């Protein structure tokens, strides 16, 4: 594939990016979280980066379901669950 047509999964200068896809036929939302490969990333750096992306995923879900004022506890549990899923997916892909 020509370089100009390759998808940019992580922008230059960024360590991660979340991509969202909405199937208007089924009204389903999908998300792909991409990280820049970094074999030297610390566990703290990884958790911080995935937490950052988890918040973006939560923001997109919140908009998709029309939740404009979630309670602090609902929001905290949502981000926790998304972050856990991202960490588990990362572990599965790298071990």
PDB file as gemmi writes it, atoms N, CA and C in Angstrom:
CRYST1    1.000    1.000    1.000  90.00  90.00  90.00 P 1                      
ATOM      1  N   UNK A   1       0.853  -1.168   0.000  1.00  0.00           N  
ATOM      2  CA  UNK A   1       0.000   0.000   0.000  1.00  0.00           C  
ATOM      3  C   UNK A   1       0.902   1.235   0.000  1.00  0.00           C  
ATOM      4  N   UNK A   2       0.611   2.222  -0.857  1.00  0.00           N  
ATOM      5  CA  UNK A   2       1.420   3.443  -0.863  1.00  0.00           C  
ATOM      6  C   UNK A   2       1.386   4.118   0.505  1.00  0.00           C  
ATOM      7  N   UNK A   3       2.534   4.695   0.890  1.00  0.00           N  
ATOM      8  CA  UNK A   3       2.651   5.309   2.205  1.00  0.00           C  
ATOM      9  C   UNK A   3       1.560   6.343   2.443  1.00  0.00           C  
ATOM     10  N   UNK A   4       1.180   7.099   1.426  1.00  0.00           N  
ATOM     11  CA  UNK A   4       0.159   8.144   1.588  1.00  0.00           C  
ATOM     12  C   UNK A   4      -1.222   7.575   1.900  1.00  0.00           C  
ATOM     13  N   UNK A   5      -1.452   6.286   1.619  1.00  0.00           N  
ATOM     14  CA  UNK A   5      -2.755   5.668   1.871  1.00  0.00           C  
ATOM     15  C   UNK A   5      -2.788   4.846   3.151  1.00  0.00           C  
ATOM     16  N   UNK A   6      -1.635   4.695   3.817  1.00  0.00           N  
ATOM     17  CA  UNK A   6      -1.602   3.920   5.050  1.00  0.00           C  
ATOM     18  C   UNK A   6      -2.317   4.673   6.165  1.00  0.00           C  
ATOM     19  N   UNK A   7      -3.112   3.976   6.949  1.00  0.00           N  
ATOM     20  CA  UNK A   7      -3.789   4.659   8.066  1.00  0.00           C  
ATOM     21  C   UNK A   7      -2.782   5.078   9.125  1.00  0.00           C  
ATOM     22  N   UNK A   8      -3.036   6.210   9.739  1.00  0.00           N  
ATOM     23  CA  UNK A   8      -2.188   6.693  10.824  1.00  0.00           C  
ATOM     24  C   UNK A   8      -2.855   6.269  12.121  1.00  0.00           C  
ATOM     25  N   UNK A   9      -2.270   5.272  12.769  1.00  0.00           N  
ATOM     26  CA  UNK A   9      -2.854   4.763  13.999  1.00  0.00           C  
ATOM     27  C   UNK A   9      -2.434   5.582  15.202  1.00  0.00           C  
ATOM     28  N   UNK A  10      -1.196   6.080  15.178  1.00  0.00           N  
ATOM     29  CA  UNK A  10      -0.708   6.966  16.230  1.00  0.00           C  
ATOM     30  C   UNK A  10       0.002   8.116  15.530  1.00  0.00           C  
ATOM     31  N   UNK A  11      -0.410   9.342  15.832  1.00  0.00           N  
ATOM     32  CA  UNK A  11       0.174  10.512  15.195  1.00  0.00           C  
ATOM     33  C   UNK A  11       1.600  10.732  15.662  1.00  0.00           C  
ATOM     34  N   UNK A  12       2.392  11.362  14.805  1.00  0.00           N  
ATOM     35  CA  UNK A  12       3.762  11.694  15.180  1.00  0.00           C  
ATOM     36  C   UNK A  12       3.765  12.535  16.451  1.00  0.00           C  
ATOM     37  N   UNK A  13       4.674  12.194  17.360  1.00  0.00           N  
ATOM     38  CA  UNK A  13       4.786  12.936  18.607  1.00  0.00           C  
ATOM     39  C   UNK A  13       3.815  12.494  19.688  1.00  0.00           C  
ATOM     40  N   UNK A  14       2.912  11.578  19.374  1.00  0.00           N  
ATOM     41  CA  UNK A  14       1.944  11.082  20.352  1.00  0.00           C  
ATOM     42  C   UNK A  14       2.303   9.649  20.732  1.00  0.00           C  
ATOM     43  N   UNK A  15       1.913   9.254  21.936  1.00  0.00           N  
ATOM     44  CA  UNK A  15       2.191   7.892  22.388  1.00  0.00           C  
ATOM     45  C   UNK A  15       1.009   6.952  22.209  1.00  0.00           C  
ATOM     46  N   UNK A  16      -0.194   7.505  22.024  1.00  0.00           N  
ATOM     47  CA  UNK A  16      -1.375   6.670  21.858  1.00  0.00           C  
ATOM     48  C   UNK A  16      -2.495   7.444  21.191  1.00  0.00           C  
ATOM     49  N   UNK A  17      -3.471   6.690  20.718  1.00  0.00           N  
ATOM     50  CA  UNK A  17      -4.637   7.311  20.090  1.00  0.00           C  
ATOM     51  C   UNK A  17      -5.777   6.308  20.081  1.00  0.00           C  
ATOM     52  N   UNK A  18      -6.980   6.809  20.299  1.00  0.00           N  
ATOM     53  CA  UNK A  18      -8.181   5.980  20.233  1.00  0.00           C  
ATOM     54  C   UNK A  18      -8.944   6.314  18.960  1.00  0.00           C  
ATOM     55  N   UNK A  19      -9.387   5.293  18.266  1.00  0.00           N  
ATOM     56  CA  UNK A  19     -10.157   5.442  17.035  1.00  0.00           C  
ATOM     57  C   UNK A  19     -11.552   4.868  17.282  1.00  0.00           C  
ATOM     58  N   UNK A  20     -12.574   5.564  16.807  1.00  0.00           N  
ATOM     59  CA  UNK A  20     -13.948   5.145  17.050  1.00  0.00           C  
ATOM     60  C   UNK A  20     -14.667   4.938  15.733  1.00  0.00           C  
ATOM     61  N   UNK A  21     -15.481   3.893  15.698  1.00  0.00           N  
ATOM     62  CA  UNK A  21     -16.237   3.539  14.511  1.00  0.00           C  
ATOM     63  C   UNK A  21     -17.675   3.267  14.926  1.00  0.00           C  
ATOM     64  N   UNK A  22     -18.603   3.932  14.261  1.00  0.00           N  
ATOM     65  CA  UNK A  22     -20.018   3.781  14.589  1.00  0.00           C  
ATOM     66  C   UNK A  22     -20.727   3.128  13.412  1.00  0.00           C  
ATOM     67  N   UNK A  23     -21.305   1.958  13.643  1.00  0.00           N  
ATOM     68  CA  UNK A  23     -22.089   1.276  12.631  1.00  0.00           C  
ATOM     69  C   UNK A  23     -23.508   1.804  12.746  1.00  0.00           C  
ATOM     70  N   UNK A  24     -23.881   2.668  11.829  1.00  0.00           N  
ATOM     71  CA  UNK A  24     -25.208   3.288  11.909  1.00  0.00           C  
ATOM     72  C   UNK A  24     -26.332   2.298  11.610  1.00  0.00           C  
ATOM     73  N   UNK A  25     -26.020   1.198  10.940  1.00  0.00           N  
ATOM     74  CA  UNK A  25     -27.038   0.184  10.657  1.00  0.00           C  
ATOM     75  C   UNK A  25     -27.433  -0.557  11.932  1.00  0.00           C  
ATOM     76  N   UNK A  26     -26.429  -0.943  12.717  1.00  0.00           N  
ATOM     77  CA  UNK A  26     -26.699  -1.699  13.936  1.00  0.00           C  
ATOM     78  C   UNK A  26     -26.675  -0.824  15.183  1.00  0.00           C  
ATOM     79  N   UNK A  27     -26.296   0.436  15.013  1.00  0.00           N  
ATOM     80  CA  UNK A  27     -26.171   1.384  16.126  1.00  0.00           C  
ATOM     81  C   UNK A  27     -25.205   0.869  17.191  1.00  0.00           C  
ATOM     82  N   UNK A  28     -24.077   0.318  16.708  1.00  0.00           N  
ATOM     83  CA  UNK A  28     -23.046  -0.193  17.618  1.00  0.00           C  
ATOM     84  C   UNK A  28     -21.777   0.623  17.432  1.00  0.00           C  
ATOM     85  N   UNK A  29     -21.089   0.825  18.532  1.00  0.00           N  
ATOM     86  CA  UNK A  29     -19.865   1.604  18.556  1.00  0.00           C  
ATOM     87  C   UNK A  29     -18.682   0.672  18.801  1.00  0.00           C  
ATOM     88  N   UNK A  30     -17.622   0.857  18.044  1.00  0.00           N  
ATOM     89  CA  UNK A  30     -16.395   0.084  18.242  1.00  0.00           C  
ATOM     90  C   UNK A  30     -15.244   1.057  18.453  1.00  0.00           C  
ATOM     91  N   UNK A  31     -14.262   0.592  19.201  1.00  0.00           N  
ATOM     92  CA  UNK A  31     -13.102   1.429  19.496  1.00  0.00           C  
ATOM     93  C   UNK A  31     -11.837   0.598  19.345  1.00  0.00           C  
ATOM     94  N   UNK A  32     -10.832   1.205  18.754  1.00  0.00           N  
ATOM     95  CA  UNK A  32      -9.507   0.599  18.687  1.00  0.00           C  
ATOM     96  C   UNK A  32      -8.549   1.577  19.346  1.00  0.00           C  
ATOM     97  N   UNK A  33      -7.840   1.094  20.369  1.00  0.00           N  
ATOM     98  CA  UNK A  33      -6.843   1.912  21.053  1.00  0.00           C  
ATOM     99  C   UNK A  33      -5.480   1.481  20.534  1.00  0.00           C  
ATOM    100  N   UNK A  34      -4.724   2.450  20.028  1.00  0.00           N  
ATOM    101  CA  UNK A  34      -3.406   2.173  19.464  1.00  0.00           C  
ATOM    102  C   UNK A  34      -2.341   2.846  20.313  1.00  0.00           C  
ATOM    103  N   UNK A  35      -1.238   2.132  20.518  1.00  0.00           N  
ATOM    104  CA  UNK A  35      -0.102   2.669  21.258  1.00  0.00           C  
ATOM    105  C   UNK A  35       1.126   2.622  20.369  1.00  0.00           C  
ATOM    106  N   UNK A  36       1.970   3.637  20.513  1.00  0.00           N  
ATOM    107  CA  UNK A  36       3.243   3.636  19.812  1.00  0.00           C  
ATOM    108  C   UNK A  36       4.109   2.542  20.444  1.00  0.00           C  
ATOM    109  N   UNK A  37       4.709   1.684  19.642  1.00  0.00           N  
ATOM    110  CA  UNK A  37       5.572   0.645  20.222  1.00  0.00           C  
ATOM    111  C   UNK A  37       6.713   1.271  21.023  1.00  0.00           C  
ATOM    112  N   UNK A  38       6.883   0.832  22.249  1.00  0.00           N  
ATOM    113  CA  UNK A  38       7.957   1.333  23.101  1.00  0.00           C  
ATOM    114  C   UNK A  38       8.365   0.219  24.053  1.00  0.00           C  
ATOM    115  N   UNK A  39       9.408  -0.494  23.683  1.00  0.00           N  
ATOM    116  CA  UNK A  39       9.836  -1.633  24.505  1.00  0.00           C  
ATOM    117  C   UNK A  39      10.388  -1.197  25.849  1.00  0.00           C  
ATOM    118  N   UNK A  40      10.710   0.081  25.996  1.00  0.00           N  
ATOM    119  CA  UNK A  40      11.291   0.576  27.243  1.00  0.00           C  
ATOM    120  C   UNK A  40      10.271   1.272  28.150  1.00  0.00           C  
ATOM    121  N   UNK A  41       8.983   1.194  27.811  1.00  0.00           N  
ATOM    122  CA  UNK A  41       7.981   1.874  28.628  1.00  0.00           C  
ATOM    123  C   UNK A  41       7.926   1.235  30.023  1.00  0.00           C  
ATOM    124  N   UNK A  42       7.820   2.072  31.033  1.00  0.00           N  
ATOM    125  CA  UNK A  42       7.706   1.565  32.404  1.00  0.00           C  
ATOM    126  C   UNK A  42       6.264   1.145  32.658  1.00  0.00           C  
ATOM    127  N   UNK A  43       6.047   0.372  33.710  1.00  0.00           N  
ATOM    128  CA  UNK A  43       4.684  -0.032  34.059  1.00  0.00           C  
ATOM    129  C   UNK A  43       3.847   1.202  34.394  1.00  0.00           C  
ATOM    130  N   UNK A  44       4.464   2.173  35.074  1.00  0.00           N  
ATOM    131  CA  UNK A  44       3.745   3.409  35.387  1.00  0.00           C  
ATOM    132  C   UNK A  44       3.374   4.177  34.137  1.00  0.00           C  
ATOM    133  N   UNK A  45       4.296   4.233  33.183  1.00  0.00           N  
ATOM    134  CA  UNK A  45       4.015   4.909  31.916  1.00  0.00           C  
ATOM    135  C   UNK A  45       2.916   4.211  31.143  1.00  0.00           C  
ATOM    136  N   UNK A  46       2.934   2.887  31.134  1.00  0.00           N  
ATOM    137  CA  UNK A  46       1.912   2.115  30.434  1.00  0.00           C  
ATOM    138  C   UNK A  46       0.541   2.324  31.068  1.00  0.00           C  
ATOM    139  N   UNK A  47       0.479   2.198  32.391  1.00  0.00           N  
ATOM    140  CA  UNK A  47      -0.804   2.385  33.087  1.00  0.00           C  
ATOM    141  C   UNK A  47      -1.324   3.799  32.864  1.00  0.00           C  
ATOM    142  N   UNK A  48      -0.427   4.785  32.946  1.00  0.00           N  
ATOM    143  CA  UNK A  48      -0.851   6.165  32.711  1.00  0.00           C  
ATOM    144  C   UNK A  48      -1.381   6.370  31.309  1.00  0.00           C  
ATOM    145  N   UNK A  49      -0.695   5.829  30.320  1.00  0.00           N  
ATOM    146  CA  UNK A  49      -1.119   5.971  28.925  1.00  0.00           C  
ATOM    147  C   UNK A  49      -2.449   5.275  28.676  1.00  0.00           C  
ATOM    148  N   UNK A  50      -2.601   4.058  29.188  1.00  0.00           N  
ATOM    149  CA  UNK A  50      -3.866   3.348  28.996  1.00  0.00           C  
ATOM    150  C   UNK A  50      -5.004   4.008  29.767  1.00  0.00           C  
ATOM    151  N   UNK A  51      -4.722   4.577  30.922  1.00  0.00           N  
ATOM    152  CA  UNK A  51      -5.749   5.302  31.666  1.00  0.00           C  
ATOM    153  C   UNK A  51      -6.200   6.531  30.870  1.00  0.00           C  
ATOM    154  N   UNK A  52      -5.247   7.231  30.291  1.00  0.00           N  
ATOM    155  CA  UNK A  52      -5.568   8.389  29.456  1.00  0.00           C  
ATOM    156  C   UNK A  52      -6.500   7.980  28.309  1.00  0.00           C  
ATOM    157  N   UNK A  53      -6.156   6.894  27.627  1.00  0.00           N  
ATOM    158  CA  UNK A  53      -7.001   6.433  26.514  1.00  0.00           C  
ATOM    159  C   UNK A  53      -8.340   5.910  27.019  1.00  0.00           C  
ATOM    160  N   UNK A  54      -8.364   5.301  28.209  1.00  0.00           N  
ATOM    161  CA  UNK A  54      -9.627   4.830  28.792  1.00  0.00           C  
ATOM    162  C   UNK A  54     -10.592   5.986  28.996  1.00  0.00           C  
ATOM    163  N   UNK A  55     -10.072   7.135  29.405  1.00  0.00           N  
ATOM    164  CA  UNK A  55     -10.937   8.307  29.581  1.00  0.00           C  
ATOM    165  C   UNK A  55     -11.517   8.745  28.242  1.00  0.00           C  
ATOM    166  N   UNK A  56     -10.717   8.709  27.171  1.00  0.00           N  
ATOM    167  CA  UNK A  56     -11.255   9.054  25.846  1.00  0.00           C  
ATOM    168  C   UNK A  56     -12.336   8.067  25.420  1.00  0.00           C  
ATOM    169  N   UNK A  57     -12.117   6.788  25.703  1.00  0.00           N  
ATOM    170  CA  UNK A  57     -13.134   5.777  25.377  1.00  0.00           C  
ATOM    171  C   UNK A  57     -14.409   6.074  26.169  1.00  0.00           C  
ATOM    172  N   UNK A  58     -14.276   6.365  27.457  1.00  0.00           N  
ATOM    173  CA  UNK A  58     -15.434   6.680  28.283  1.00  0.00           C  
ATOM    174  C   UNK A  58     -16.167   7.902  27.741  1.00  0.00           C  
ATOM    175  N   UNK A  59     -15.442   8.938  27.351  1.00  0.00           N  
ATOM    176  CA  UNK A  59     -16.065  10.151  26.820  1.00  0.00           C  
ATOM    177  C   UNK A  59     -16.896   9.831  25.577  1.00  0.00           C  
ATOM    178  N   UNK A  60     -16.378   8.969  24.722  1.00  0.00           N  
ATOM    179  CA  UNK A  60     -17.107   8.590  23.506  1.00  0.00           C  
ATOM    180  C   UNK A  60     -18.355   7.769  23.847  1.00  0.00           C  
ATOM    181  N   UNK A  61     -18.221   6.827  24.779  1.00  0.00           N  
ATOM    182  CA  UNK A  61     -19.370   6.019  25.199  1.00  0.00           C  
ATOM    183  C   UNK A  61     -20.432   6.911  25.821  1.00  0.00           C  
ATOM    184  N   UNK A  62     -20.002   7.803  26.685  1.00  0.00           N  
ATOM    185  CA  UNK A  62     -20.925   8.713  27.367  1.00  0.00           C  
ATOM    186  C   UNK A  62     -21.735   9.521  26.344  1.00  0.00           C  
ATOM    187  N   UNK A  63     -21.052  10.026  25.326  1.00  0.00           N  
ATOM    188  CA  UNK A  63     -21.765  10.775  24.277  1.00  0.00           C  
ATOM    189  C   UNK A  63     -22.718   9.867  23.505  1.00  0.00           C  
ATOM    190  N   UNK A  64     -22.268   8.643  23.209  1.00  0.00           N  
ATOM    191  CA  UNK A  64     -23.085   7.715  22.417  1.00  0.00           C  
ATOM    192  C   UNK A  64     -24.371   7.316  23.132  1.00  0.00           C  
ATOM    193  N   UNK A  65     -24.313   7.208  24.469  1.00  0.00           N  
ATOM    194  CA  UNK A  65     -25.514   6.801  25.205  1.00  0.00           C  
ATOM    195  C   UNK A  65     -26.311   7.995  25.730  1.00  0.00           C  
ATOM    196  N   UNK A  66     -25.826   9.203  25.434  1.00  0.00           N  
ATOM    197  CA  UNK A  66     -26.562  10.401  25.844  1.00  0.00           C  
ATOM    198  C   UNK A  66     -26.471  10.701  27.335  1.00  0.00           C  
ATOM    199  N   UNK A  67     -25.406  10.261  27.961  1.00  0.00           N  
ATOM    200  CA  UNK A  67     -25.221  10.499  29.399  1.00  0.00           C  
ATOM    201  C   UNK A  67     -24.407  11.781  29.563  1.00  0.00           C  
ATOM    202  N   UNK A  68     -25.085  12.860  29.929  1.00  0.00           N  
ATOM    203  CA  UNK A  68     -24.417  14.156  30.001  1.00  0.00           C  
ATOM    204  C   UNK A  68     -23.944  14.528  31.404  1.00  0.00           C  
ATOM    205  N   UNK A  69     -24.511  13.927  32.417  1.00  0.00           N  
ATOM    206  CA  UNK A  69     -24.126  14.243  33.792  1.00  0.00           C  
ATOM    207  C   UNK A  69     -24.066  12.964  34.637  1.00  0.00           C  
ATOM    208  N   UNK A  70     -23.087  12.084  34.344  1.00  0.00           N  
ATOM    209  CA  UNK A  70     -22.994  10.857  35.143  1.00  0.00           C  
ATOM    210  C   UNK A  70     -22.553  11.192  36.565  1.00  0.00           C  
ATOM    211  N   UNK A  71     -22.978  10.370  37.501  1.00  0.00           N  
ATOM    212  CA  UNK A  71     -22.521  10.577  38.877  1.00  0.00           C  
ATOM    213  C   UNK A  71     -21.024  10.296  38.937  1.00  0.00           C  
ATOM    214  N   UNK A  72     -20.326  10.896  39.878  1.00  0.00           N  
ATOM    215  CA  UNK A  72     -18.884  10.634  40.003  1.00  0.00           C  
ATOM    216  C   UNK A  72     -18.557   9.151  40.162  1.00  0.00           C  
ATOM    217  N   UNK A  73     -19.379   8.426  40.912  1.00  0.00           N  
ATOM    218  CA  UNK A  73     -19.122   6.998  41.128  1.00  0.00           C  
ATOM    219  C   UNK A  73     -19.332   6.198  39.843  1.00  0.00           C  
ATOM    220  N   UNK A  74     -20.387   6.515  39.099  1.00  0.00           N  
ATOM    221  CA  UNK A  74     -20.644   5.848  37.824  1.00  0.00           C  
ATOM    222  C   UNK A  74     -19.480   6.084  36.876  1.00  0.00           C  
ATOM    223  N   UNK A  75     -19.007   7.311  36.812  1.00  0.00           N  
ATOM    224  CA  UNK A  75     -17.894   7.652  35.937  1.00  0.00           C  
ATOM    225  C   UNK A  75     -16.609   6.923  36.362  1.00  0.00           C  
ATOM    226  N   UNK A  76     -16.341   6.886  37.665  1.00  0.00           N  
ATOM    227  CA  UNK A  76     -15.137   6.222  38.159  1.00  0.00           C  
ATOM    228  C   UNK A  76     -15.173   4.722  37.840  1.00  0.00           C  
ATOM    229  N   UNK A  77     -16.318   4.073  38.054  1.00  0.00           N  
ATOM    230  CA  UNK A  77     -16.432   2.647  37.746  1.00  0.00           C  
ATOM    231  C   UNK A  77     -16.289   2.394  36.244  1.00  0.00           C  
ATOM    232  N   UNK A  78     -16.841   3.282  35.426  1.00  0.00           N  
ATOM    233  CA  UNK A  78     -16.763   3.116  33.974  1.00  0.00           C  
ATOM    234  C   UNK A  78     -15.309   3.187  33.512  1.00  0.00           C  
ATOM    235  N   UNK A  79     -14.577   4.204  33.964  1.00  0.00           N  
ATOM    236  CA  UNK A  79     -13.181   4.352  33.567  1.00  0.00           C  
ATOM    237  C   UNK A  79     -12.351   3.177  34.111  1.00  0.00           C  
ATOM    238  N   UNK A  80     -12.646   2.745  35.332  1.00  0.00           N  
ATOM    239  CA  UNK A  80     -11.933   1.600  35.908  1.00  0.00           C  
ATOM    240  C   UNK A  80     -12.131   0.359  35.049  1.00  0.00           C  
ATOM    241  N   UNK A  81     -13.364   0.078  34.661  1.00  0.00           N  
ATOM    242  CA  UNK A  81     -13.664  -1.108  33.869  1.00  0.00           C  
ATOM    243  C   UNK A  81     -12.992  -1.035  32.491  1.00  0.00           C  
ATOM    244  N   UNK A  82     -13.062   0.121  31.856  1.00  0.00           N  
ATOM    245  CA  UNK A  82     -12.432   0.280  30.544  1.00  0.00           C  
ATOM    246  C   UNK A  82     -10.922   0.112  30.668  1.00  0.00           C  
ATOM    247  N   UNK A  83     -10.338   0.718  31.691  1.00  0.00           N  
ATOM    248  CA  UNK A  83      -8.896   0.626  31.895  1.00  0.00           C  
ATOM    249  C   UNK A  83      -8.470  -0.821  32.151  1.00  0.00           C  
ATOM    250  N   UNK A  84      -9.227  -1.550  32.949  1.00  0.00           N  
ATOM    251  CA  UNK A  84      -8.924  -2.963  33.199  1.00  0.00           C  
ATOM    252  C   UNK A  84      -8.943  -3.758  31.900  1.00  0.00           C  
ATOM    253  N   UNK A  85      -9.936  -3.508  31.073  1.00  0.00           N  
ATOM    254  CA  UNK A  85     -10.042  -4.215  29.794  1.00  0.00           C  
ATOM    255  C   UNK A  85      -8.850  -3.890  28.891  1.00  0.00           C  
ATOM    256  N   UNK A  86      -8.443  -2.623  28.862  1.00  0.00           N  
ATOM    257  CA  UNK A  86      -7.295  -2.239  28.046  1.00  0.00           C  
ATOM    258  C   UNK A  86      -6.005  -2.894  28.556  1.00  0.00           C  
ATOM    259  N   UNK A  87      -5.830  -2.911  29.866  1.00  0.00           N  
ATOM    260  CA  UNK A  87      -4.641  -3.538  30.443  1.00  0.00           C  
ATOM    261  C   UNK A  87      -4.601  -5.034  30.149  1.00  0.00           C  
ATOM    262  N   UNK A  88      -5.732  -5.700  30.264  1.00  0.00           N  
ATOM    263  CA  UNK A  88      -5.794  -7.135  29.969  1.00  0.00           C  
ATOM    264  C   UNK A  88      -5.519  -7.401  28.489  1.00  0.00           C  
ATOM    265  N   UNK A  89      -6.082  -6.565  27.619  1.00  0.00           N  
ATOM    266  CA  UNK A  89      -5.846  -6.732  26.182  1.00  0.00           C  
ATOM    267  C   UNK A  89      -4.365  -6.521  25.865  1.00  0.00           C  
ATOM    268  N   UNK A  90      -3.754  -5.520  26.489  1.00  0.00           N  
ATOM    269  CA  UNK A  90      -2.333  -5.266  26.278  1.00  0.00           C  
ATOM    270  C   UNK A  90      -1.511  -6.476  26.736  1.00  0.00           C  
ATOM    271  N   UNK A  91      -1.830  -7.004  27.899  1.00  0.00           N  
ATOM    272  CA  UNK A  91      -1.109  -8.161  28.434  1.00  0.00           C  
ATOM    273  C   UNK A  91      -1.239  -9.357  27.487  1.00  0.00           C  
ATOM    274  N   UNK A  92      -2.436  -9.595  26.985  1.00  0.00           N  
ATOM    275  CA  UNK A  92      -2.658 -10.725  26.087  1.00  0.00           C  
ATOM    276  C   UNK A  92      -1.872 -10.564  24.781  1.00  0.00           C  
ATOM    277  N   UNK A  93      -1.750  -9.337  24.321  1.00  0.00           N  
ATOM    278  CA  UNK A  93      -1.054  -9.095  23.058  1.00  0.00           C  
ATOM    279  C   UNK A  93       0.465  -9.117  23.191  1.00  0.00           C  
ATOM    280  N   UNK A  94       0.953  -8.932  24.404  1.00  0.00           N  
ATOM    281  CA  UNK A  94       2.409  -8.800  24.565  1.00  0.00           C  
ATOM    282  C   UNK A  94       3.053  -9.958  25.322  1.00  0.00           C  
ATOM    283  N   UNK A  95       2.277 -10.947  25.723  1.00  0.00           N  
ATOM    284  CA  UNK A  95       2.880 -12.090  26.420  1.00  0.00           C  
ATOM    285  C   UNK A  95       2.752 -13.353  25.604  1.00  0.00           C  
TER     286      UNK A  95                                                      
END                                                                             
